[in-house]
Each structure stands twice: as C-alpha cells, then as structure tokens.
Amino acid sequence: MATIFCTPQAFTMSAGSQQATATISNAGTDHPAQVWRSNGLAGVFATLQTAGKTIDTLALMGTNIRSTDTVRFRGSNSADMSALLFDTTVQGWTGAAPARGATTLLAMANSYAPAFVRIDISSSGNPDGYVEVQRIVIGKRVQTDGINIGCDHMFEDSSINEEINGYTVSDALRMRDSWKVTMNNIKETDYWTTWYSFLRGVGSTAGFLFVPDTDPTLMQNQTILARVSSSAKGNYQSGELIAIDLNLKQV
C-alpha cells in the first residue's frame, strides 16, 4: 500500500448535470460547504475542461455515493470524448463505511494530458435524490511507500465553549481531522525534483488530497482534503536521503 498526496488542478465546466444553487464549479473549490449536486439521478455527469497538464490521479471527495454505485472516468482531447486517452469505471468505494462523505479514488498506472475529463456517476435509487460531491481532484500525485510508524492522528474540535454562571455554553462547530507525519528515506533527487515543487506549490493555503494508506479497508475514514498547518520540513538523514515532516489539517 502507499501514501498519496495530490494537488487538484483547476478546471472549468464544459457540460454536466447540476442544480442552480450547487454547481459543478463548487467542486473546484476547497470550501467544505460548497458542493456540487446533480439535478436528479438520471444522466449524472460532468465534463471538465482542464489546462491540459499531465495527470495520473482522479478523485471525488465528500460524496454521498454508495459503495454499490459506479463512477466512470474518461479523458480525451475532445469534449465529446472521441479518441479516448483513458476510460476506467470503478466501484463507488470499498471498505468500512466512511464517518463522513465518501472518497472515490482512481490512481492510474500511466500519466495522460487530456484537455477534457468526463465523469459519469451511476447512483440509481440514491435516497437523497441527487449525487453530491464536495471536491473533484484531477492531478498528478506524489507517492511514497508509506508514512513512518509513530505518526499522530488528531481530532480538532472547532467548537467554542464558554463558562457562564457555573455551566458551559457550547457553540458546536466543525470537527476536523489532523495528522503529524514523517516520511523517511526520500531520495535527494526525488526531494528536489518532486517534493520541492509540491510543497512550495501548496504552501499553507492550497488544499490537496491526502491518502495516508491506500488500503481500501481503512481509506474511507483516513483520507482528507488537507492543508499544511505549519512549515513543512526536509531533514537530511544522509548525503542522499531526506526525511520530510508535515503537519496537516483537514480543510
């Protein structure tokens, strides 16, 4: 199994099924309250125009998709999906039911540079009456064999508690996951050619897909849309090996 980091690339909607107040463009933002909702359950799709950059990873995050649903990902240089570059259908998700919205992940073995990506979702009979997606991730991943033993997974409650007249008044707000992770034995070449670009690119403001472990048994509850919450650090272990320390917080 592996650990995946992937910065979402920007896209614009070419066509799709959407509600007027919950458009597909919402799924291109990092705000958790902005979601895409389909207009019913028949013909749920989104055709997205990309910047034509290289990609190898596609994901739908924070969805109401069921494990028995299917998602078809296609890439082409034409909006009508002629002359396909890739065409893969995956199960909505597997493993333990997610504590929050589900994640559908496609980590492709090869890289492509499609001008358009089309996503078709089959969720017939969904009790909500629509498909909801918080974030669409289209990008090129940075991947390692895993994070070190001894990592910390934490729960951060954003609620505000105030003591008034001997009792506690709580303004219940969002609970977020956070991680403190280290990855050892990153080759110096990989650090300066891959990790350097990724970490400078996301800084402390950009959200990215973080999959601590691609094992489907655990992935649904572990995976988050994350931000770096303090300065990332690369520490030389030797002349050719570097350890990376990251503090991550759910967007």
Secondary structure, DSSP 8 states (H G I E B T S, - for coil): --EEEE-----EEEEE--BTTB-GGGGGS--TT--EE-SSSSSEEEEEE-----EEEEEEEEE---TT-EEEEEEESSTT--S-SEEEEEES--SS--SSSEEEEEEEEEEE--SEEEEEEE-TT-TTSS-EESEEEEE-EEEES---TT-EEEEEE--EEEEETTEEEEE---EEEEEEEEEEEEEHHHIIIIIHHHHHHHTTT--EEEES---TTTHHHH-EEEEE-S--EEEESSSSEEEEEEEEEE-
